Amino acid sequence: LTRLLEHVGGAAPALDAFVTALSLVAQWLLNRRHVETWLAWIVVDQVSVILFWSRGMYLTAGLYAVFLAMCVAGLVAWRRELRGGRP
C-alpha cells in the first residue's frame, strides 16, 4: 500500500497507509462488536488530526478531532454498558 501511495505522489504515504490499514482493522473489530475497536479508532483519529493539520487541511483535521471526541465517548459508553450500566 505504501508503494502505491508513493507511486501516485502521496504527501505522506507511510502515514496514509497506516491510517488506511488500521481503519480496516478497526472496522473489522466494530463489525464483531469488540470494545477494542474504539482504541483503534482513537489512534486512527489522532494520527489523522496530526497528518491533516500538518498539510494545512484544518477543516478536515477539525472533523477528525470531532471523530476523536466521539470515539472517546463511545469507548466510555461501551465500557459502562459492559459493567452493567454502573458509572
C-alpha positions as CSV (number, residue, x, y, z in Angstrom):
1,L,0.0,0.0,0.0
2,T,2.9,2.4,0.8
3,R,4.5,1.8,-2.6
4,L,1.2,2.5,-4.4
5,L,0.8,5.8,-2.4
6,E,4.4,6.7,-3.3
7,H,3.7,6.0,-6.9
8,V,0.7,8.3,-7.1
9,G,2.6,11.1,-5.3
10,G,1.1,10.9,-1.8
11,A,2.2,13.5,0.6
12,A,2.8,11.1,3.5
13,P,2.5,7.6,2.1
14,A,3.6,5.8,5.3
15,L,1.1,7.6,7.5
16,D,-1.7,7.3,4.9
17,A,-1.0,3.5,4.6
18,F,-1.0,3.2,8.4
19,V,-4.3,5.1,8.8
20,T,-5.9,3.0,6.0
21,A,-4.7,-0.3,7.4
22,L,-5.7,0.5,10.9
23,S,-9.1,1.8,9.8
24,L,-9.8,-1.6,8.1
25,V,-8.8,-3.4,11.3
26,A,-11.0,-1.1,13.4
27,Q,-13.9,-1.6,11.1
28,W,-13.5,-5.4,11.3
29,L,-13.4,-5.1,15.1
30,L,-16.5,-2.9,15.1
31,N,-18.4,-5.4,12.9
32,R,-17.7,-8.0,15.6
33,R,-18.6,-5.6,18.4
34,H,-15.2,-5.8,20.2
35,V,-14.7,-2.9,22.6
36,E,-11.1,-2.6,21.3
37,T,-12.5,-1.1,18.1
38,W,-12.7,2.3,20.0
39,L,-9.0,2.2,20.8
40,A,-8.1,1.6,17.2
41,W,-10.4,4.4,16.0
42,I,-8.8,6.7,18.6
43,V,-5.3,6.0,17.3
44,V,-6.6,6.5,13.7
45,D,-8.2,9.8,14.5
46,Q,-5.2,11.1,16.5
47,V,-2.8,10.3,13.6
48,S,-5.3,11.8,11.1
49,V,-5.6,15.0,13.0
50,I,-1.8,15.5,13.0
51,L,-1.5,14.4,9.4
52,F,-4.2,16.7,8.1
53,W,-3.1,19.7,10.3
54,S,0.5,19.3,9.1
55,R,-0.8,19.5,5.5
56,G,-2.8,22.7,6.1
57,M,-6.1,20.9,5.9
58,Y,-7.5,22.5,9.0
59,L,-11.2,21.8,8.5
60,T,-10.5,18.1,7.8
61,A,-8.3,18.0,10.9
62,G,-11.2,19.6,12.9
63,L,-13.6,16.9,11.6
64,Y,-11.2,14.2,12.7
65,A,-10.9,15.9,16.1
66,V,-14.7,15.6,16.4
67,F,-14.5,11.9,15.4
68,L,-11.9,11.5,18.1
69,A,-14.2,13.0,20.7
70,M,-17.0,10.7,19.5
71,C,-14.7,7.7,19.8
72,V,-13.8,8.6,23.4
73,A,-17.5,8.9,24.2
74,G,-18.2,5.6,22.5
75,L,-15.4,3.9,24.5
76,V,-16.8,5.2,27.8
77,A,-20.4,4.3,26.9
78,W,-19.4,0.7,25.8
79,R,-17.4,0.2,29.0
80,R,-20.2,1.4,31.1
81,E,-22.6,-0.9,29.3
82,L,-20.3,-3.9,29.8
83,R,-20.2,-3.1,33.6
84,G,-24.0,-3.3,33.6
85,G,-24.8,0.4,33.3
86,R,-23.0,1.4,36.5
87,P,-20.9,4.6,36.3
